[in-house]
Amino acid sequence: MAGDFPVEPPIEPMLAKAADELPAGPFLYEPKWDGFRAIAFRAGAEVYIQSRDLRPLDRYFPELHDEFVRHLPDRSVLDGEIVIAAAHGLDFDALQLRLHPAASRVAKLAKESPSSFVAFDAIALDGRDLREEPQATRRQLLEAALATVVPPIHLTPATYDVGVAVEWLSRFEGAGLDGVIAKPTGAAYQPGKRAMIKVKHARTADCVVAGFRWHKNGPETMVGSLLLGLYDGRGTLHHVGVTSSFTVARRRELASELAPLREGALAGHPWREWADASSHESTRMPGGQSRWSAGKDLSWEPLRIARVCEVKYDHMQGDRFRHAAIFLRWRPDKQPRDCRYDQLEVTTPYELEKVFGASRRAR
């Protein structure tokens, strides 16, 4: 893409590797935002918004163009996150709805649920490429550049105090943030490298294993993922997500281990009406296609409702797991009927205004 940007797109964003605990030492700590990663380029009236996978995002968030022209420094490139804030916190479902082919639909949603941009790194400012500058310097320059910024542009809170960061892990969760990022203060901006550390909220749940999908490389011989369910207060079993963290050997073992539960599984199965994937294209069911599935084979094999497993998950998106859960162990001591939503940890909502204002209090 041609333009007068100080650094031309696309740029691979700097990434993070997962850890169980926040590291102490010379780190800058920031909340981990649950939105769409975005790199914003601005030069005069020209704006370009790039996604994490190097694609343009502009058409999905038209309301941000004029805001970037008004409020971002000229000839700048900022790394950040596009989020949509609702009364209960960040709304990832509303973000997903923006990825719609119809411009009229996108424009309608932009008015009904406008997005915000949270900046957390400076790749370039005032025409100067900052990628070789240390993180601490980039943060200082970013703070100065956005000192007077107003919504819907925000500067992420940040602290050098690991104690404050640990507190953020629990306190900010109610606002919809899903962890804390630790950035080495002396590190340059490293495109495409996992040069940061992320610690996410993690908790466990006992789930019904109600079915599975075959692995793409081993149909009929290797299990790809287990389909997880939880009961609501009325006794309805809901599909809440999948777990697929298995070795090749374990996938083969699972295929044999679960074979007896396949016999007669569909008769009386709570999800039996979803077995025909083609008839439920607009639903969030184990066999349902959607515009997010990109043509993937979502056919599934039902199992008799008999097995319970314990999984680790980070947080919920509505009534389902936001990401694939991690299998921990089978729970033969648990009955499927005991796997209910009410076991899940509930976090107290924390107003986003307090999150955005934390940067002034934490430094």
VENMO-V294087 format. One record per helix or strand. SS is the DSSP state (H for helix, E for strand). FROM is the first residue (numbers start at 1). TO is the last residue. Records with the same first field share a line. If there is no record, write none. Layout:
SS = FROM-TO, FROM-TO
//
This chain:
E = 15-18, 27-31, 36-43, 46-51, 56-56, 76-83, 85-86, 89-90, 116-125, 128-129, 153-155, 158-159, 179-184, 194-200, 203-214, 223-231, 237-243, 301-313, 316-317, 320-321, 325-330, 340-340
H = 58-60, 63-71, 92-97, 103-112, 135-145, 162-171, 173-175, 248-257, 259-262, 272-274, 277-279, 336-338, 341-343, 352-362
//
